Amino acid sequence: MLLLQRAVGVRAAGDEPPRAAEILIPLIVWSWAFELWLPCTAWGRPWCTADPWDVFYYSLGALGAAVFWRGWYGRAPTLRGVMLLHSPSS
C-alpha cells in the first residue's frame, strides 16, 4: 500500500516511517470498501457482512503498525537525548 501511495504521489520519497495520513488513508479505504460498500452490493452481499467491530480491529492494526514502524525505523527524541547524556565523551 505504501508503494502504491508513493507511485500516486501521496507518500514522500524516503524510507521514514509512514505519516499519520499514510496510515489513515488505507484504513478509511478498506473500512469503507469492506464494511459499507461491498455488503450493500449484489456482488458482495453473499460473502461480505458489515461488522463495526472489524473497523475497530482495522484501527488497532493500524495503530500497532504505526507503533512498530516508529520503533523500527525511527528513534524517539528522548532516547537520543539519553544516549547523548550517557556517552563516554560527556
C-alpha positions in Angstrom: 0.0 0.0 0.0 2.9 2.4 0.8 4.4 1.6 -2.6 1.2 2.4 -4.3 0.9 5.7 -2.3 4.4 6.6 -3.4 3.6 5.9 -7.1 0.5 8.1 -6.9 2.4 10.9 -5.2 0.7 10.7 -1.8 3.8 9.3 0.0 7.0 11.3 0.3 10.2 9.7 -1.0 12.4 8.1 1.5 12.3 5.2 4.0 11.0 7.1 7.0 8.0 5.6 8.9 4.6 6.3 7.4 3.0 9.5 8.4 -0.4 9.5 10.0 -2.2 10.3 6.7 -0.4 7.4 5.0 -1.8 5.1 7.6 -5.3 6.6 7.8 -5.9 6.6 4.0 -5.8 2.8 3.7 -7.7 2.4 7.0 -10.5 4.6 5.6 -10.5 3.0 2.2 -10.5 -0.6 3.4 -13.2 0.2 6.1 -15.4 1.8 3.5 -14.9 -0.9 0.9 -15.4 -4.0 3.1 -17.8 -2.7 5.8 -20.0 -0.2 3.9 -19.8 -0.6 0.1 -19.4 -4.4 -0.6 -22.0 -5.6 1.9 -24.6 -3.4 0.1 -23.9 -4.6 -3.4 -25.4 -7.6 -5.0 -21.9 -8.9 -5.9 -20.5 -8.6 -2.3 -23.6 -9.4 -0.3 -23.2 -13.2 -0.4 -19.7 -13.2 1.1 -19.5 -9.8 2.9 -21.1 -8.9 6.2 -20.9 -5.4 7.6 -19.4 -5.5 11.1 -18.4 -2.3 13.0 -16.0 -4.4 15.2 -14.0 -5.1 12.1 -13.3 -1.3 11.7 -12.2 -1.3 15.3 -9.8 -4.1 14.7 -8.5 -2.5 11.5 -7.8 0.6 13.6 -6.0 -1.4 16.2 -3.9 -3.0 13.5 -3.1 0.4 12.1 -2.1 1.7 15.5 0.1 -1.4 16.1 1.7 -0.9 12.7 2.4 2.8 13.4 4.0 2.0 16.8 6.1 -0.8 15.2 7.3 1.5 12.3 8.2 4.3 14.7 10.2 1.9 16.9 11.8 0.0 14.0 12.7 2.9 11.7 12.9 5.9 13.9 14.2 6.7 17.4 12.3 8.7 19.9 14.0 12.1 20.5 14.1 11.3 24.3 16.1 8.2 23.6 18.7 10.1 21.6 19.0 12.6 24.4 19.5 9.9 27.0 22.2 8.3 24.8 24.0 11.6 24.4 24.0 12.3 28.2 25.5 8.9 28.9 28.0 8.8 26.1 31.7 8.4 27.1 32.6 11.7 25.5 30.5 13.7 28.0 
